[in-house]
Amino acid sequence: MIVHSKFRTAVITKNILGFGLAILMLVICIVNAFEDGKINYRGTAFFVGIVTMFFFLTGLHQLFLLARIRLTPEAIENKTVLLEKTTVLPYCEITKIELSITRSQSKGGYINDGYPVSSITYKNGQVLVISSDCYENYTELMRHINYQYGNLHDV
């Protein structure tokens, strides 16, 4: 049985809107940073542009890490969205699977119940993180991985 990951709509929307707004903000800052044909390094527009560029690059780094997951009977195939680099991680190489709950909190306590995040550690030290915040079918993915992992380690 082969299982394919499905991104949550919020992940796609967040990335599209985030990059669109960052590019728009950068254009506005660049246009407003010029005075008399020269760039004003001390102006607010230049500072806001630099901060926006920092967040844009951070978001771009996160986008490079975003991956589609394909589960086969033998291995987990992890394919990055932008570069389409595929990493094949066999179930027999898994050393442990850890489950944690990520919660948002304020001074008054937790804001929500949180969402599960699974960390799969391999013999070579590589860690694959699968989160229900990113994948719509997180439960199905983890059920399949735990089943395959359990079959190998029960023998």
RAVEN-V995533 format. One record per backbone hydrogen bond with DSSP energy under -1.0 kcal/mol. NH is the residue of the N-H (numbers start at 0). CO is the residue of the C=O. E is the energy in kcal/mol with one decimal. If there is no record, write none. Layout:
{{NH;CO;E} {NH;CO;E}}
//
This chain:
{{2;70;-2.1} {4;68;-2.7} {7;133;-2.4} {11;7;-1.3} {12;8;-2.6} {13;9;-2.6} {14;10;-1.9} {15;11;-2.4} {16;12;-2.8} {17;13;-2.3} {18;14;-2.2} {19;15;-2.3} {20;16;-2.8} {21;17;-2.1} {22;18;-2.3} {23;19;-2.2} {24;20;-2.7} {25;21;-2.4} {26;22;-2.2} {27;23;-2.3} {28;24;-2.6} {29;25;-2.6} {30;26;-2.4} {31;27;-2.3} {32;28;-1.4} {34;37;-3.3} {37;34;-1.8} {39;32;-3.1} {46;42;-1.6} {47;43;-2.8} {48;44;-2.1} {49;45;-2.1} {50;46;-2.3} {51;47;-2.6} {52;48;-2.3} {53;49;-1.9} {54;50;-2.1} {55;51;-2.5} {56;52;-2.5} {57;53;-2.1} {58;54;-2.5} {59;55;-2.1} {60;56;-2.1} {61;57;-1.9} {62;58;-1.9} {63;59;-1.7} {67;78;-3.2} {69;76;-2.6} {70;2;-3.4} {71;74;-2.6} {75;88;-2.8} {76;69;-3.2} {77;86;-3.0} {78;67;-2.9} {79;84;-2.1} {80;65;-2.6} {86;77;-2.5} {88;75;-3.1} {90;73;-1.7} {92;89;-1.3} {93;90;-1.5} {94;120;-3.1} {95;120;-1.4} {97;118;-2.8} {99;116;-2.6} {101;114;-2.7} {105;108;-3.1} {108;105;-1.2} {110;103;-3.1} {114;101;-1.9} {116;99;-2.9} {117;129;-3.2} {118;97;-2.8} {119;127;-3.1} {120;95;-2.7} {121;125;-2.5} {122;92;-2.0} {124;121;-2.0} {127;119;-2.7} {129;117;-2.8} {131;115;-2.1} {133;130;-1.0} {134;130;-2.2} {135;5;-3.2} {137;134;-1.0} {140;136;-2.3} {141;137;-2.7} {142;138;-2.3} {143;139;-2.1} {144;140;-2.4} {145;141;-2.8} {146;142;-2.1} {147;143;-2.5} {148;144;-2.8} {149;145;-2.6} {150;146;-2.2} {151;147;-1.6} {152;148;-1.8} {153;149;-1.2}}
//
